[in-house]
Amino acid sequence: MAYTDLELFARLIQCEAGGEGDDGMRAVASVVMNRVNAPGGEYARIGKGSLRNIIYQKGQFDCVREVVGGKPNSQLVYNMSPEQIHYDIAEWAMLGNRLTNLGQALWYFNPYKPECRVNFPSKVGEFAIRIGDHCFYNPTEYYFET
C-alpha cells in the first residue's frame, strides 16, 4: 500500500519519537523537514524538496530499515498505528513550523547516557540542544562540503 506523505510522516514521527512527548516529536519532525529544505550539502542533493526521498534515504532512520543489528526490525513505519497527535505534528511541520530552540538541526540521536557528544558524527554537526532522550545537532560549514 502506498501511503500519502502525511501518513508516512505521521508513522515516522510515531516510530522515531512516539515516547518523547509533544516537543520531542516536534523536534524530530523539525529535523526531517529541515533536511527536506536544506539549502546545501547531502540532504539538498538527495532530498530535492521531497519528504519521501529524505525518509527513505538509506541508513538514516531505523524505522524504515527492515533489518537492524542483523535482526528483523519489528518497529517499522509499516507496523505503526499513528494517532491524531502524530498527524497533527506532521501537518504542523509540513506547514513550515519548527521548534525555535532547535535551530536548523539536521541530526538527532539517543546516546543512551546523560551527556550528548559535542559533534555529530564528526565536524559536520555541532550540539544544539537535548530534548528528552535525543541530542540534536546543527550543521557546521563542514556539512556544506559533503
Phi and psi restraints in degrees (value plus and minus 20) as a CYANA .aco file:
   2 ALA   PHI    -109.6   -69.6
   2 ALA   PSI     106.7   146.7
   3 TYR   PHI    -111.6   -71.6
   3 TYR   PSI     130.8   170.8
   4 THR   PHI     -88.5   -48.5
   4 THR   PSI     143.9   183.9
   5 ASP   PHI     -77.8   -37.8
   5 ASP   PSI     -60.9   -20.9
   6 LEU   PHI     -82.5   -42.5
   6 LEU   PSI     -65.9   -25.9
   7 GLU   PHI     -82.8   -42.8
   7 GLU   PSI     -66.7   -26.7
   8 LEU   PHI     -81.1   -41.1
   8 LEU   PSI     -63.9   -23.9
   9 PHE   PHI     -85.7   -45.7
   9 PHE   PSI     -63.4   -23.4
  10 ALA   PHI     -80.5   -40.5
  10 ALA   PSI     -60.5   -20.5
  11 ARG   PHI     -85.7   -45.7
  11 ARG   PSI     -61.2   -21.2
  12 LEU   PHI     -84.0   -44.0
  12 LEU   PSI     -63.6   -23.6
  13 ILE   PHI     -80.6   -40.6
  13 ILE   PSI     -65.4   -25.4
  14 GLN   PHI     -82.3   -42.3
  14 GLN   PSI     -64.2   -24.2
  15 CYS   PHI     -88.4   -48.4
  15 CYS   PSI     -65.1   -25.1
  16 GLU   PHI     -99.4   -59.4
  16 GLU   PSI     -50.7   -10.7
  17 ALA   PHI    -163.9  -123.9
  17 ALA   PSI      -0.5    39.5
  18 GLY   PHI     -76.7   -36.7
  18 GLY   PSI     -47.1    -7.1
  19 GLY   PHI    -117.6   -77.6
  19 GLY   PSI      -9.4    30.6
  20 GLU   PHI    -121.2   -81.2
  20 GLU   PSI     -13.5    26.5
  21 GLY   PHI      57.7    97.7
  21 GLY   PSI     154.1   194.1
  22 ASP   PHI     -79.4   -39.4
  22 ASP   PSI     -66.3   -26.3
  23 ASP   PHI     -86.7   -46.7
  23 ASP   PSI     -56.4   -16.4
  24 GLY   PHI     -84.2   -44.2
  24 GLY   PSI     -61.3   -21.3
  25 MET   PHI     -88.9   -48.9
  25 MET   PSI     -59.5   -19.5
  26 ARG   PHI     -84.2   -44.2
  26 ARG   PSI     -56.8   -16.8
  27 ALA   PHI     -84.9   -44.9
  27 ALA   PSI     -65.2   -25.2
  28 VAL   PHI     -83.8   -43.8
  28 VAL   PSI     -63.2   -23.2
  29 ALA   PHI     -81.5   -41.5
  29 ALA   PSI     -57.8   -17.8
  30 SER   PHI     -83.5   -43.5
  30 SER   PSI     -62.9   -22.9
  31 VAL   PHI     -81.0   -41.0
  31 VAL   PSI     -65.9   -25.9
  32 VAL   PHI     -78.6   -38.6
  32 VAL   PSI     -67.4   -27.4
  33 MET   PHI     -92.0   -52.0
  33 MET   PSI     -50.1   -10.1
  34 ASN   PHI     -81.6   -41.6
  34 ASN   PSI     -57.4   -17.4
  35 ARG   PHI     -87.1   -47.1
  35 ARG   PSI     -62.9   -22.9
  36 VAL   PHI     -77.6   -37.6
  36 VAL   PSI     -59.1   -19.1
  37 ASN   PHI    -123.3   -83.3
  37 ASN   PSI      -4.0    36.0
  38 ALA   PHI     -77.5   -37.5
  38 ALA   PSI     113.9   153.9
  39 PRO   PHI     -99.3   -59.3
  39 PRO   PSI     -28.4    11.6
  40 GLY   PHI    -190.5  -150.5
  40 GLY   PSI    -198.3  -158.3
  41 GLY   PHI      56.6    96.6
  41 GLY   PSI    -188.9  -148.9
  42 GLU   PHI     -74.5   -34.5
  42 GLU   PSI     -66.3   -26.3
  43 TYR   PHI     -88.2   -48.2
  43 TYR   PSI     -53.0   -13.0
  44 ALA   PHI     -85.0   -45.0
  44 ALA   PSI     -58.7   -18.7
  45 ARG   PHI     -92.2   -52.2
  45 ARG   PSI     -63.5   -23.5
  46 ILE   PHI     -99.5   -59.5
  46 ILE   PSI     -64.5   -24.5
  47 GLY   PHI     -90.9   -50.9
  47 GLY   PSI     -64.5   -24.5
  48 LYS   PHI      25.8    65.8
  48 LYS   PSI      20.2    60.2
  49 GLY   PHI      55.6    95.6
  49 GLY   PSI     -10.2    29.8
  50 SER   PHI    -125.9   -85.9
  50 SER   PSI      99.1   139.1
  51 LEU   PHI     -79.4   -39.4
  51 LEU   PSI     -62.3   -22.3
  52 ARG   PHI     -82.9   -42.9
  52 ARG   PSI     -62.3   -22.3
  53 ASN   PHI     -79.4   -39.4
  53 ASN   PSI     -60.1   -20.1
  54 ILE   PHI     -89.2   -49.2
  54 ILE   PSI     -67.3   -27.3
  55 ILE   PHI     -82.9   -42.9
  55 ILE   PSI     -60.6   -20.6
  56 TYR   PHI    -112.5   -72.5
  56 TYR   PSI     -13.4    26.6
  57 GLN   PHI     -80.6   -40.6
  57 GLN   PSI     108.1   148.1
  58 LYS   PHI     -75.4   -35.4
  58 LYS   PSI     111.8   151.8
  59 GLY   PHI      59.5    99.5
  59 GLY   PSI     -11.6    28.4
  60 GLN   PHI    -114.2   -74.2
  60 GLN   PSI     -64.0   -24.0
  61 PHE   PHI    -145.6  -105.6
  61 PHE   PSI     103.8   143.8
  62 ASP   PHI     -78.4   -38.4
  62 ASP   PSI     -48.9    -8.9
  63 CYS   PHI     -88.8   -48.8
  63 CYS   PSI     -29.4    10.6
  64 VAL   PHI    -132.9   -92.9
  64 VAL   PSI     -15.9    24.1
  65 ARG   PHI    -110.1   -70.1
  65 ARG   PSI     108.3   148.3
  66 GLU   PHI     -94.9   -54.9
  66 GLU   PSI     -44.3    -4.3
  67 VAL   PHI    -149.1  -109.1
  67 VAL   PSI     110.5   150.5
  68 VAL   PHI    -150.7  -110.7
  68 VAL   PSI     105.4   145.4
  69 GLY   PHI      42.1    82.1
  69 GLY   PSI      10.6    50.6
  70 GLY   PHI      59.4    99.4
  70 GLY   PSI     -15.5    24.5
  71 LYS   PHI    -142.2  -102.2
  71 LYS   PSI     129.9   169.9
  72 PRO   PHI     -76.4   -36.4
  72 PRO   PSI     117.2   157.2
  73 ASN   PHI    -112.6   -72.6
  73 ASN   PSI      90.7   130.7
  74 SER   PHI    -100.8   -60.8
  74 SER   PSI     -35.3     4.7
  75 GLN   PHI    -119.5   -79.5
  75 GLN   PSI      54.3    94.3
  76 LEU   PHI    -125.8   -85.8
  76 LEU   PSI     135.2   175.2
  77 VAL   PHI     -76.2   -36.2
  77 VAL   PSI     -50.8   -10.8
  78 TYR   PHI     -90.9   -50.9
  78 TYR   PSI     -40.0     0.0
  79 ASN   PHI    -116.0   -76.0
  79 ASN   PSI     -22.0    18.0
  80 MET   PHI    -100.4   -60.4
  80 MET   PSI     134.4   174.4
  81 SER   PHI    -148.5  -108.5
  81 SER   PSI      59.9    99.9
  82 PRO   PHI     -80.4   -40.4
  82 PRO   PSI     127.7   167.7
  83 GLU   PHI    -123.9   -83.9
  83 GLU   PSI     155.4   195.4
  84 GLN   PHI     -76.1   -36.1
  84 GLN   PSI     -57.7   -17.7
  85 ILE   PHI     -79.3   -39.3
  85 ILE   PSI     -57.1   -17.1
  86 HIS   PHI     -87.7   -47.7
  86 HIS   PSI     -60.9   -20.9
  87 TYR   PHI     -86.7   -46.7
  87 TYR   PSI     -61.2   -21.2
  88 ASP   PHI     -81.8   -41.8
  88 ASP   PSI     -63.7   -23.7
  89 ILE   PHI     -88.8   -48.8
  89 ILE   PSI     -59.3   -19.3
  90 ALA   PHI     -80.9   -40.9
  90 ALA   PSI     -66.5   -26.5
  91 GLU   PHI     -83.0   -43.0
  91 GLU   PSI     -63.1   -23.1
  92 TRP   PHI     -73.8   -33.8
  92 TRP   PSI     -68.2   -28.2
  93 ALA   PHI     -90.8   -50.8
  93 ALA   PSI     -60.5   -20.5
  94 MET   PHI     -84.6   -44.6
  94 MET   PSI     -45.3    -5.3
  95 LEU   PHI    -102.7   -62.7
  95 LEU   PSI     -19.0    21.0
  96 GLY   PHI      82.6   122.6
  96 GLY   PSI     -17.8    22.2
  97 ASN   PHI     -98.3   -58.3
  97 ASN   PSI     126.7   166.7
  98 ARG   PHI    -164.3  -124.3
  98 ARG   PSI     135.2   175.2
  99 LEU   PHI     -90.8   -50.8
  99 LEU   PSI     107.4   147.4
 100 THR   PHI     -89.5   -49.5
 100 THR   PSI     -50.8   -10.8
 101 ASN   PHI     -98.8   -58.8
 101 ASN   PSI     -19.3    20.7
 102 LEU   PHI    -112.1   -72.1
 102 LEU   PSI     -39.5     0.5
 103 GLY   PHI      47.1    87.1
 103 GLY   PSI    -159.6  -119.6
 104 GLN   PHI    -125.6   -85.6
 104 GLN   PSI      15.0    55.0
 105 ALA   PHI     -68.7   -28.7
 105 ALA   PSI     113.8   153.8
 106 LEU   PHI    -133.6   -93.6
 106 LEU   PSI     -27.9    12.1
 107 TRP   PHI    -160.1  -120.1
 107 TRP   PSI     134.8   174.8
 108 TYR   PHI    -171.4  -131.4
 108 TYR   PSI     136.2   176.2
 109 PHE   PHI    -182.4  -142.4
 109 PHE   PSI     139.9   179.9
 110 ASN   PHI    -119.9   -79.9
 110 ASN   PSI      93.2   133.2
 111 PRO   PHI     -99.7   -59.7
 111 PRO   PSI     -27.4    12.6
 112 TYR   PHI      35.1    75.1
 112 TYR   PSI      13.6    53.6
 113 LYS   PHI    -178.1  -138.1
 113 LYS   PSI     147.5   187.5
 114 PRO   PHI     -87.6   -47.6
 114 PRO   PSI     -48.0    -8.0
 115 GLU   PHI    -124.2   -84.2
 115 GLU   PSI     132.1   172.1
 116 CYS   PHI    -122.3   -82.3
 116 CYS   PSI     126.1   166.1
 117 ARG   PHI     -84.7   -44.7
 117 ARG   PSI     131.9   171.9
 118 VAL   PHI     -91.9   -51.9
 118 VAL   PSI     -60.0   -20.0
 119 ASN   PHI    -139.0   -99.0
 119 ASN   PSI     133.0   173.0
 120 PHE   PHI    -161.8  -121.8
 120 PHE   PSI     114.2   154.2
 121 PRO   PHI     -96.3   -56.3
 121 PRO   PSI     -30.4     9.6
 122 SER   PHI    -158.3  -118.3
 122 SER   PSI    -139.5   -99.5
 123 LYS   PHI    -116.4   -76.4
 123 LYS   PSI     -10.4    29.6
 124 VAL   PHI     -99.6   -59.6
 124 VAL   PSI     -41.3    -1.3
 125 GLY   PHI    -157.4  -117.4
 125 GLY   PSI     125.9   165.9
 126 GLU   PHI    -143.9  -103.9
 126 GLU   PSI     124.4   164.4
 127 PHE   PHI     -75.1   -35.1
 127 PHE   PSI     113.9   153.9
 128 ALA   PHI    -133.1   -93.1
 128 ALA   PSI     -72.2   -32.2
 129 ILE   PHI    -185.6  -145.6
 129 ILE   PSI     135.2   175.2
 130 ARG   PHI    -129.6   -89.6
 130 ARG   PSI     111.4   151.4
 131 ILE   PHI    -148.5  -108.5
 131 ILE   PSI      95.6   135.6
 132 GLY   PHI      42.3    82.3
 132 GLY   PSI    -150.0  -110.0
 133 ASP   PHI    -108.5   -68.5
 133 ASP   PSI     -25.5    14.5
 134 HIS   PHI    -120.5   -80.5
 134 HIS   PSI     121.0   161.0
 135 CYS   PHI    -120.4   -80.4
 135 CYS   PSI     116.5   156.5
 136 PHE   PHI    -136.8   -96.8
 136 PHE   PSI     124.1   164.1
 137 TYR   PHI    -151.7  -111.7
 137 TYR   PSI     112.9   152.9
 138 ASN   PHI    -111.3   -71.3
 138 ASN   PSI     130.7   170.7
 139 PRO   PHI     -91.0   -51.0
 139 PRO   PSI     127.3   167.3
 140 THR   PHI    -123.6   -83.6
 140 THR   PSI     159.7   199.7
 141 GLU   PHI     -83.0   -43.0
 141 GLU   PSI     -46.4    -6.4
 142 TYR   PHI     -85.7   -45.7
 142 TYR   PSI     -51.9   -11.9
 143 TYR   PHI     -80.1   -40.1
 143 TYR   PSI     -60.8   -20.8
 144 PHE   PHI     -91.2   -51.2
 144 PHE   PSI     -26.1    13.9
 145 GLU   PHI    -113.4   -73.4
 145 GLU   PSI     -23.2    16.8
